[in-house]
Amino acid sequence: MMWSTQRPHAYFATPGKPVAVEGRHDLDTYYAHTPLIREMIVLYLAAHLISDIVSTVLCVRWAREVGE
């Protein structure tokens, strides 16, 4: 199916209307001082650190096994 140029995309159908400006804050920096979000971010980063370490250890073991 070919792209149809007869029906314009919604963004181009209403020119001249103001576009809402999104905030330039990330979730973690904007909510870092709230108590529960702060702990959730720390747990999230800790879980990723642990999974990265486990993945690295497994990859190194596999590389040594394959290299033999």
N, C-alpha and C positions, 0 to 999 in steps of 0.2 A: 504494500500500500504506500502510495506516495504521500509526502507531506502536503497538506492542503493550505494554500495561501489565501483562500477566500474567507476563512474565519480567522480573524486575528487573535493572537494570544491575549489572555485577560489583562496582562500588564500593559499592553499596547492599545487596548480597546478604550481605555479611559485616560487619555493624555491630559496633563494639566492638573490632575488631582494630587494633593500632597501625599507623600509617602511617609509613613511613620518611621522615625529614626529609632533603631534598636539601641539599647544600652550597650556600652562598650565594656561591660563588666563580665568577667568569667564567673561561673558559679562558685568556684573555690575561693577566689579573691574577694568576691562581694559578700559572701556569707561566712567568711573565715572567723568572725568574732562571735557568731552565734554558737551556743554551747553544743548542741547535738550535731550540727553540720561539721564543726571542727573535729570532733571525735570520729565521725564517719569518714572524713577525708583522710585522717591519720590511719584508720583501719584499712581503707582502700589502698593507700600507698604502701602500707606494710604488706598487704596481701600480694600486691604486684611485685614487690621486692622479693618476697619469699618464692613466688612462682618463677621469677627470673633466675634466682639462684638455683632452684631445683632443675629448671630447664637447662641451665648452663652445665650443671654437674652431669646430667644425663647425656647431654651432647658430647661432653669431654670423654665420658666413659665409652660411649658408642664409637667415637673417633679413634680411641686407643684400641678398641676391639677390632675395628675394621682395618686399622693400620698394621696389625700383626700379620 
